[in-house]
Amino acid sequence: MKIYLVFISLFFTCLIHAEGASPVRVDVLIVGGGASGTTAAIQASRLGVKTLVIEETQWLGGMLTAAGVSAIDGNHQMPAGLWGEFRSHLYKYYGGPAAVETGWVSNTLFEPSVGNKILKSMIAAEKNVEVWYSAQWKKITKTAQGWEVEVDKKGKKIQVSARVVIDATELGDLLPAVGASYKIGMDSRQDTKEEYAPEKANDIIQDLTYVAVLKDYGPGADKTIRKPKGYDPKVFEHACDVADPASHDNTPKIDCSQMITYGKLPNGKYMINWPKDGNDIYLNIIEKSPEERKKALQEAKDHTLRFIYHLQTVLGFKHLGLADDEFDTADKLPFIPYHRESRRVTGIAALTLPYVQKPYEQEIPLYRAGGIVGDYTIDHHHLKNPEAPKIDFVKIKVPSYNVPLGALIPAGVDNFIVAEKSISVSNIVAGATRLQPVVLGIGQAAGALAALAVKEDRSPQNLEVRTVQQTLLDHDAYLLPFIDVKPQDSYFEAVQRIGATGILKGKGIAYKWANQTWFYPEHRISEYDLTEGLRTYYPQLRDVQASGKDLEIDFLATLIQRVDPKKDKEEIIKAYNGNRYLTRAEVAVLIDQYLNPFVQNIDFQGRLK
């Protein structure tokens, strides 16, 4: 009898291990360990909530690493939050900023495998986060407490319960499963009020790229691959045209040596991610099954191999071969493709082109509710789809911008946050928000939203925007993209907070491939401009007569006392060394200190409550 019972016990134990494992309960579940999923996990963990990441590959970083896009686009002058921290690790690893300025497309280039190691080390330093690799979500179900997600972890089925779920997948794959509304493709001009949008909506997305990383094996080496099936040299005949697409001069500029150094990485490697007659390809696989995606992506891989063959045989780069020390794959290509576009959720706030171009002139002050910044231009890849409308996206002029936190929160779905490239933006704006530093910032903001939702026991859309923003500031993020106010400046947080009220505004400038917004901290401000900014928050100043003369401490102290009679005007003047003109940075500090308008709550549209 005892032998029989032992046999039964062993049978059921084996059955449990074959079918699944014990249920797991976490505060925050992040589906996808890509660029945003990784930073979301770090931020959530630092705020003290139990966090789990499930990632299909063995790498962290997504497009930064697993897709091989290891040349950072944008935000070089705005090292916000975890993007800045990641870059600092790169500097330390390679030996400083100059060591990663190896290619002309970017100020920061690195080997994908190094980026993966750095991100894993950053995750390993956090005590509240765990990562499951080779893990896939299979099913998600709403519960009274949050969500239950069925996960396949290396063949084992595990039920994961989470208070909040973050969709950090490359294509927004959880959105249809949770019933969130979303869009795919181009918006109509009528829907978004964007003059550059097509008249009618369509399902056309940007070209994707299966990136390759080549390695210089020396001048005598011949690393030419076998001629790929379907190779046609005419497909790549203009690959050496390095003319700037943002320029109004359309004259071809042929320079093959410059083309190949576009994505030159440290240690003699080259990122091959070339749009013009290169390895971009049009494939819309967003709504396809995993099996259909895999089949379609084989053509993307084959197209990249054809381009490599062309580089080696026609352009003479036979000494450059697929790197043998980057991706542990049979074909030495990255684990995943570079998706430039995905599903885009319908959020409780939506960022469209007018809010990027002229944020201070819109009826809804979305800029007040921001928590992510970007400066890259609107860059769409549509050269490989003849059906795509002929829109010169890169010549749409914009300043740097911020992304409203509400763009990460889907309308009508509780305890769910969207990250990566699936946030609530228009198709046009997605051409800017898709870049790596912005997506890293999206992840950091998503992690903060999720952690605060857990800690305050409320759904993300019910959080106080100012609480989330201050949390991000506490972790070195930017709320506004002020290029001339750095985190090391003593007045950084004050300027960010007052900038987020709109009392003091920045000046946006479209500039090459790195757009700008200037705060001008050392400039003066007029009595009139300051009073106009304050009146939105303090109606008791509506009758104040203000001139166009430069602001002095006496006038500002008078305004402060008018708002709060308990404040001592003479003490304020004394604290600032007597009556004198004030800089904009000093004004921000004084308003922040004595009036603290940032404490007045706003909604996710940026409107005062």
Secondary structure, 3 states (H helix, E strand, C coil): CHHHHHHHHHHHHHHHHHHECCCEEEEEEEECCCHHHHHHHHHHHHCCCCEEEECCCCCCCHHHCCCCCCECCCCCCCCCHHHHHHHHHHHHHHCCHHHHCCCCCCCCECCHHHHHHHHHHHHHCCCCEEEECCEEEEEEEECCCCEEEEEEECCEEEEEEEEEEEECCCCCCCHHHHCCCEECCCCCHHHHCCCCCCCCCCCCCCCEECCEEEEECCCCCCCCCCCCCCCCHHHHCCCCECCCCCCCCCCCCECHHHHHCCCEECCCEEEECCCCCCCEECCCCCCCCHHHHHHHHHHHHHHHHHHHHHHHHCCCCCCEEECCCCCCCCCCCCCCCECCCCCEECECCCECHHHHHCHHHCCCCHHHHEEEEECCCCCCCCCCCCCCCCCCHHHCCCCCEEEEHHHHCECCCCCEEECCCCCCECHHHHHHHCCHHHHHHHHHHHHHHHHHHHHHCCCHHHCCHHHHHHHHHHCCCCCCCCCCCCCCCCCHHHHHHHHHHCCCCCEEECCCCCCEEECCCCCECEHHHHHHHHHCCCHHHCCCCCCCCECEHHHHHHHHHHHCCCCCHHHHHHHCCCCCECEHHHHHHHHHHHCCHHHCCECCCCCEC
